[in-house]
Amino acid sequence: MKQNNLSVWSAILLCSISLLSHSQKIENQNTLTEEESKEGWALLFDGKTTKGWHLYNEGNIQSAWSAAGGELVCDPNTEKVVRGDLVSDKAYDNYDLTFEWKITKGGNSGVFINVQEAAEFPTAWTTGPEYQLLDNANASSHNLKDGKRLSGCIYSLSPLKNKVQSKKFGEWNTSRILQQNGQITFWLNGVLTGQEDMKSSRWKELVAESNLGKFPSFGKATSGKIAFQDWANGVSLRNIKIKELE
């Protein structure tokens, strides 16, 4: 009997320790250090709500996006809601953006920058360049065919500048987007993956030669909103931080 009681209490203790550890991990996310605050960084996701974000061209309505467990989650299995991309309330010009993300098996999503939100633009990707988020290991042949649709790419426009793999589905990746005076630079897991000048003739040529060239306003603006894509399978983000630059 005593042995059984000991086993029960041991199980309860282990469970409590596990729950405490999980709680502490959540509390340590989506926060700024004192140094980051002094440097001018700001959180774009508080870890608890979708405050500061809304559904593209729809406003603050119920969608597949929600805050859960310290993560900004897009669940494609959510029923009876309007589907669409989540866009920032605020527009940005020059900035340094960092975030962590993980994706489900075979997942495909993205982060759009310089998004113009108006009724004339049906989706975020008709105006804003995309930082591709992809489960490379289980991607469709469409996303593997030319090297311009892998994680970290400037989607459909240029292949990776350096070889890097996104982590296995379900594991966290770190990403960074730097935009300054029309020049955009992407990193994935600390590796430089993309860099283009949106004011250059090369950029115009890349857009014209891609499947995005049919959208007259694509890639023209060098400021705008930030959007997260609701496309296929699930995606989660956390520690979304931005530092506005001059």
N, C-alpha and C positions, 0 to 999 in steps of 0.2 A: 504493500500500500504506500509506504514511504517512498519507495523507488518510483512508483507511478506519479506521486505528487511532485517529486523532484523533476521528472521528465516534463510534466505539464508546465511547471514554473520556468524551466529552462526554455521551453518552446515560446512561452509568453515573453520572456526576456529577449530572446533572439528576434522575435517579431517587433517588439518595441524599439530595439536598437535599429532594425532595418527601416522602420517607419521614420524614426528620428533622422537617420542618415539621409533618407529620401527627401524629407522636409528641408533639411539643411542645404541639400543640393539645389532645390528649387529656390530657396531664399538667396543663394549666392548668384543666381542668374538675374539678368535684366536689371542690373544695378551699375552705377558709375562709381569708380574709385574717386578719392579726393583729388588725385592728380588729373584724372580725366575731366572732372568738373572744372578745375582751374584752367585746363587747356581749351575749354569751350565745347566739349562733347555734350550731346543731349541724347536721351533715350527716345526712340520712336515707337517703342512698345513697352508698356509698364509691367507686362507679365501677367496681368489680371483682366484687362479689358481690351477692346478694340478701339479705345479712344484715340482720336487723331486719324482714323481711317474710315473709309466708307466704300460702298460698292460702286464701281465705275459707272457713271451716268445714272445711278439709281439712288444715291444718298444712303442714309442710315436705315437700311432695311435688313431683315433677317436673311442670312445667306449661309453658304457652306463654310464660311470663315468664323472662327471663334477663338477665344482665349481659354486654354485648358492646360493645367499642370505646368504653368510657367512657359507655355509655348503658344505661338500664333499658328493655329492649325487650319488647314483646308481639308475637309473630309468630303470627298466626292460622293459618298454614299448618303449624305444628308438629303432627306426627301422633303418635298413640298416647300422649297425655297427657291428664290431667284439665284441663278448661278452667274458668276462673273468674277472679274479681277478686283482685288482690294487695292484702293488707291489712297494716297496720303491726302489729308485735307489741305496741306500746305504745298506750295511749289518751291523748288530750290534751284539755285543758280550754280555756284561753285561750292563743292563740298567733298568731304571724305566720308564714305559710308562703309561700315563694317557690319557683318551679321553672320550668324551660324544657321545652318540648315541641314535637314535630313529628309530623305524621300523614301517612299515605299517601293517595293520591288517593281521594276519596270517603269517607275515614275518619271514624269516629264513636267517641268514647271519653269518659271523664269522670273527675273526681276527687270522691270522696265524703267528706264530713266527718261527724263525730258518729256513725260507724257502730257499731252494736251487733252483736256477733258471738255468735250462739247458734243451736242447732239449730232453734229455732222461727222463725228468720228465714232463709229459703232463699237470699237474695242481699243484697248490701250495700245496694242501692238501695231496699230495702223499709223501711229505717230512716234512712238518711243523705241529706241534700240533696246535689245534684250541681252541680259546676262543669263546665259542658259544654265538651268539646274536640271540634271539628268542622272538617272541610274545608268551609267555608261555600260556596266557589265551586262545589263539585261535590256538594253535599248533596242528599238526597232531598226530594221535595215535602213529606213528613211533617215534616221538620225545619225547613222554611221557612215553613210555613203561618201561624203566629201570632206569630212573632218571639220565642218563649219557649224556643227550642231552638238558638239560635245560639251560637257560641263565646263564652264569658265569661258566659253567662246562668246564673241560678239555675234550673236545668233545669225546664221545664214550669210554673214558678211566676210568673216575672216577666220581661218583655222587657228588653233592654239599656237602662240608664239613659242611656248616651251611645253614639253610633254609633262602631263600630270594627270593622275586618275582621281576621280571623285571616290570617296570612301564607299564601302559596301552599304547597300540600302539599309536604312535604320540606324546608321552611324552619323555622327555630326561632322559636317564640313565647316571650314571657315572661309569667308569670302570678303573681298574688299573692292569697292568701286571708287575711283578718284576721278572727279570731273573738275577741270579748271580751264576756263576760257575756250570751251568747245573741245578740248582734248580729253578723251576718256581712256582710262587705264583700268584693267581688270586683273585681279589675283584670285587664285584658288589654292587653298591650303598653303599659303605663303609663296606660291610660284606665280610669276608674271605670265598671264595667259592671253591678254589682248590689249592692244593700244592703237588708237586711231585718232586723227584730227578731224572733227566733224565740219570744220571750215575749209578743208582742203579739197582740191580737185579729185584726189584719189578717193576720198569718201563718196563724192558724188558718183564716181564711176562704179564703186563697189555696190552702192544702192541701186543704181540703174541696171546693173547686171544681175541682181538678185531677184528673188520672187517678191521682194518688198518694194521694188521700184514702181509697181503699179499704183501705189498709194502716194498721191501728190505731196502730202504733208509729212511723209515718213522721214525721220532723221534730219529735219530742217531746223527745229528748235534746239537751242543749247541751254535751255532752262525749262523746268516744268515739274510735274509731280512724279512721285515714285510709286510703282504699282507691283503687286505680287500676283502671279498668274494662277488662275484656277483652270487647269487644263486636263490632266489625266492622272489618275491615282492620287495618293495623298502626299502632302508636303507640310513640314513644320519648320518654323523659324523662331529664333530667340536671340537675345543680346543684339538687337538692332540699334545701332548707334550712329549718330551723324555729327560731323563737325563742319559747320559752315565756314567757307574760306572767302577771302576778299577777291 
